[in-house]
């Protein structure tokens, strides 16, 4: 647009001296006006077809002839889609042809002199054109820079908003994970102890009239169980802030033995242990070891409560990559492939076991054939999936 305006202004300046030399000034003005209209049209419509190009050339030729002065031939400088040296040659040839063939009022020496002057005029005009063109390019470049800066600022603002949202989401997920850990640990640590205490109190109630001394002993055991449950809650909460992230297989065995001993004392069932396929110095994540102790409590209690089992087998095995806990019983359960999904969805304990193992890259398996058998396998490496 700036280029078109500058061309129209130059056309006006070229038309003024042409009026004093032209033999048809009205036609000159009309051709100049038509040329200005065509120039304005070309500035808003970049697609120039052959008709527009030919019309442009004819109007410029007519303007040059009618102007009667060499300045009229400068209009050839603004020919669209034509290289500058071709424009200069076109204007110069047109000037020579008109002066020698039409006007016949110029000698050869004057023709050469005017030709040189015309070429110099083209050169000056070309320099001015380049200056305007560079200025327009700098303006476009600056506008693009400002636009890019605005877009970058907007993108950065949106990115910051996304980061804030992501941070809020991460904090929320962390709180949910902490709640899940607390609920799981309390369920594993307290739920089974309270269940055992209730079973012990039920047994004491049956023995109260027959064997009061034994009933009192069971009541004391139940009281100790409830006290242990309170301590278990405290341990579960402290475990969340425990800096010790490692536990050996030997320490895990001791915890499992303690759970089994308390379970045997409470229920009178038989539990067989096999730790032969794991070394005591194998190290694992503290949370994984704590989780496996809860798994054992869950499976032992479920075997008594749902399967009425009176015999269990506990196998702990592991290597440098995984630790695996298998618990089987001789109970009678209706757990089968057809109803396993429904049973798992309804069972808080089994559902939590599957969710935890899947989350940290482990696996689980449950089958009911000649008793109920459960398998939980976890990686022993640190920095597992979160």
C-alpha positions, 0 to 999 in steps of 0.5 A: 500500500505504501508503494502504491501511494508513492507511485500515485504521488509520482504520477501526479508530479509527472503529470504537472510538467506534462500539461505544459508540453502535451498537445492533448492535456485532457487525454493526458489527465485521463490516462494518468487518472486511469493509471492511478486507478489501475495502480490502486487496484493492483495494490489491493489485488495481488493477482495480476492477469495478462489483461491487467499487465497489458493494460498497465503497459498500454496506459504507461505508453500512452502517458509517455507519448502524451506527456511530450516530455522525458519525465513521462517515461519515468512511469515505466519504472513502476511496471509490475513484475518486470526487472529494473533494467528492463524497465529502464530500457523500455522507457529509454527506447520509447523516449528515443522512438517518440522523439525521432519518429514522432516528434522529429525535433531532436538531434542525435546529440540531444537524443543521446544526452536525454537518454543518459539523463533519463537513465540517471533519472531511473537510477535515482528513482530506483534508489528512492524505491529501494529506500522505501522498500527497505523501510517497509521491510523493516516495518514489517519485520518490526511488526512481526517481531512485536507479534511474535513477542506478544504470542510468546508472552501469551504462550508463556502466560498460558504455560504458567497457568498450566504449570500452576494447574499441574502443580495443584493437580500434583498436590491433590494427587499427593494428598489422595495418595497419602490418604490411600496409604493411611487408609491401607495401613490402618486397615491392614494394621488395625482391622485384622487385630480388632477382628481377632480381638472380637473373635477372642471376646466371642470365645471368652463369652462362650467359656465364661460360665464353663471355664471362667479362668480361661475366659478371663485369659481370653478377655485379657488377650483381647484387651492386649489386642485392642491396645496393640491396635492403637499402637499399630495406628501410631506405627502406620502414621509414623511410617509415612514420615519414616526416613528409612526407605530400606528393609531386609528380607530377614526383618520382613521374615520376623514381622511375618513370623510375629503375625503368624504367631499371633494368628495361631494364638488367636485362632488355633489354626496351623500355619506352615512357613517356607522362607528357603527361597529368599536370603536374609540380606535381600533389601527392599523398599520399606513400603513394599515390606509393610504392604506385604505384612498387611497382605498376609494379615488380609489373606489369613483373616479372609481364609478363616472368615470366608473359607473356614480354613484351618490350615495355611501355607505361607511361602516367601521367595525372592531374588535381586529383582522381585519378592513374592509372597504366596499364601494358600489354605484348605478352605472352601470358597466360592471364588471362581473366574465367573465371579472374581471381578464382582468379588474383587470389586466388593472386597476392600482388601483384595481390591487394595492389594491388586491396585497397589501391586499394579501401581508399582509394577508388580502382579497378583494371582488368585485361584480357588482349587483345592483351597484358596491360593493367592500370590503377590509379587513386587519389584525390590528395586527403588524408584518404582512406578508412581 
